[in-house]
């Protein structure tokens, strides 16, 4: 959990991201999700992967950044949109 004293992505936020990635993928979209000691990354493409399409959104949240919440919130909002939008 992110608190004022502890401004990094915690287990709760990582679990939430994984759930959103899974929901977006189940809705027929392509999402690459990576997590390591330095950062969390999510790259998304609406619909199926194609050589003719480009990645629509890329998010990188440094796990120990001063304030990763803006990028985290943007990522969550976009993944939720993908999960509930009809794919092309």
N, C-alpha and C positions, 0 to 999 in steps of 0.2 A: 504494500500500500504506500502511496506517495503521501508524505506529510511535509510540513514546512521544514523540519529538521532533516528530512530524509528524501531528497528530491531525485530519486532514480526510479526506473521502472522496476516494480516488484513482481512477485509471483502472481498476484491478483491481476495486474495489468497484462502480463504475458499470457495467462490463461484466457483472458478476455479476447486478446488479439487472435489466439489460436481458434477460439470459437467462431469469431467473425470470419477468419480466413476459410474455415471449414464450410460455413454457411454460404459464402460467396462461391466457393468451388462447387458445392452441391447444387447451386442455382445455374450451373453451366458455364462459369467463368474460369479463367486461368489465373491463379495467384501463386507466386513464388514467395515463400516465407523462410527467412533464415534468422537464427538466433545464435549469438556467440558471446564471448566475454565482453566484447566492445560495443556491440549494437544489435538492434533488431531491425530487420529490413522486410518490407512487403512491397512487391511489385505486382501490378495487376493489369489484366487485359480483359475487357468485356467480351464474353463469348469464347469461342475456341481459338487456339493458337493458330496463327497463319503467318506465312512469310510476308504477306502483303499488309499486315497490320503492325502497328507500333504499340509499345507498352503505353498505356494511358496514364498511369500514375505510379510514382515511385516514392516510397517513404523510408527514411532512415532515422531511427531514434537511437541516439547514443545512450547506453544503459546508465551511464554515470554523468550525463550532461547536467548543467545547472537547472534547466527546466525543459524536459522533453515533452511536456504535456500538450503543447500546441500541435506538434507533429503527430503525437499519439492520437489526439482527438480528431485531427484531420483524417488520419488513417482509418480509425474506427468508423467515422461518418461515411467515408467512401466505400469501405467494405460492406457496411450495412446497406448502402444504396445498391451495390452490386447484388447483394443477396436477395433484394426485394424487387429489382427491376427485371423485366423480361429480357432475355438475351436475344441478340440479333440473329 
